Amino acid sequence: MALSLARMVRLALVGLMAFTSIASALPAQVPRSTVQPPATDPFYQPPAGYASKAPGTILNQRNITAAFFGLVPVDVEAYQLLYRTTAVDGSALATVTTVFKPKNAKLDRFVSFATAYDSSASKCQPSYAYQLGAPQDSLIASVELLIIEIYLALGYIVASPDYEGPDAAFGPGRLAGMGVLDGIRAAKSFKTLDLTDNPMVAGVGYSGGSIATGWAASLQPKYASELNIKAWVQGGTPANVTGTLYQLDNTAFSGLLPPAFVGLSKPSAYGAELAPFIDKIVTADGQKILDSAASQCFTANLATFFERSVFDTSFQTLGKDFLFDPIAQSVLKQNSMAVNKDETPTAPTFVYHATDDEVIPYADAKTMVNSWCNWDANVKFTTYASGGHATTEIIAIPAAIQFIQNAFAGTTKSGCTTSTELGNILNPLAFGAGLEPILIKLIDALTHLGDQDSKVKSDPVTVLNTIL
């Protein structure tokens, strides 16, 4: 169920308006000028000869001050690691992971959290958004830092990678999956964390973040078999690119499609074959839209391509026929999960999805799970029978954390199981009084979304004040 234009605009502006209002009340010394975007920050540039290093090798490191919405410091140690990873064609890339270490951290395990930044502009990388003083263009990464805070409160070290790589390539799952796995390798080898040898790891991602996590789960047995992965958690998974395209097209969320066109066409993805094809069919108006998508983040992209269609000949000249071109077909197939048996997760995997998800098709996630189960994967699949795309991420947090705790304890059930959850209420005491304040903040945020994410109400400044 898509949001109306007014509601979608209000949702996009909640963070921006509240951010502006709170920022105006803060002392003038908030050091925004000291934080550089990835395009101009020398930290993001790899040293000469880095391509000869093994994937996951740390190339550079620094301390940062992490902050909610760029304003409120997070009381943890925070580091950023530049590490070597791999492009779709196997060539070397360098990207960044941000590592948060709480007080009294558990040193035999950590969580890899792939945030859903859903953009193809480098200024939207989460490593930039997490820093004190950074402008908050990447709204989703900023909000999901509150979910990361739950894992930190439980004593887990959390590593959150820029899995789209230096090109900020949104969409190519194989690139994102390798970015996650190499980020885990980098965090594992970072001596400052004092992790034990071969620590246990759980990977988490929702929506766009589940592209990265789902592909990391799929590729890990072949690409990074040495990692001690105990669990994968993925929700709202865009398992089938074609199905997701059809569901998003001409809706309030169709603005997610142009950045995917841009991302899939980046040099680190499928630029060699796909970029010339798109250049050939895109119209002048379509090129302007793609140019915008390459320079702006999630909320701006929603506004730029609101309720428009990528099949419209004003965008590209082939209409619906473009999907049947051999080049497009090849790229779409390479980025759909559960197509190849040898790309099946071997660690216990929790998959969850709402039947009424208005952004990502439920049926495609179910098909993915069925394929994995037919190939002897260990999958817990939970269907949420109420709520929409955004609300389900929040409602499922207790189940996701419980699954991770069980996996670390070695008590997950073997084989495949399915269940349906009918409720849409998050229990603030699900994990004890220590987490109650954070979970209550998430409940308050949830009430501003409403049933099936269709209601956005109240004063936006109050919303963000509540979250913070």
Buried (B, 14 or more C-beta within 10 A) or exposed (E): BBBEEEBBBBBBBBBBBBBBBBBEEEEEEBEBEEBBBBEEBEBBEBEEEBEEBEBBBBBBBEEBBBBBBBBEEBEBBBBBBBBBBBBBEEEBBBBBBBBBBBEEBBBEBBBBBBBBBBBBBBBBBBBBBBBBBBBBBBBBBBBBBBBBBBBBBBEBBBBBBBBBBBBBBBBBBBBBBBBBBBBBBBBBBBEEBEBEEEBBBBBBBBBBBBBBBBBBBBBBBEBBEEBBBBBBBBBBBBBBBBBBBBBBBBBBBBBBBBBBBBBBBBBBBBBEEBBEBBEEBBBEEBBEBBEBBBBBBBBBBBBBBBBBBBBBEEBBEBBEEBBEBEBBEEBBEBBBBBBEEEBBBBBBBBBBBBBBBBBBBBEBBBBBBBBBBEBEBBBBBBBBEBBBBBBBBBBBBBBBBEBBBBBBEEEBEEEBEBEEBEEBEBEBEBBEEEBBEBBBBBBBBBBBBBEBBBBBEBEBBBBBEBBB
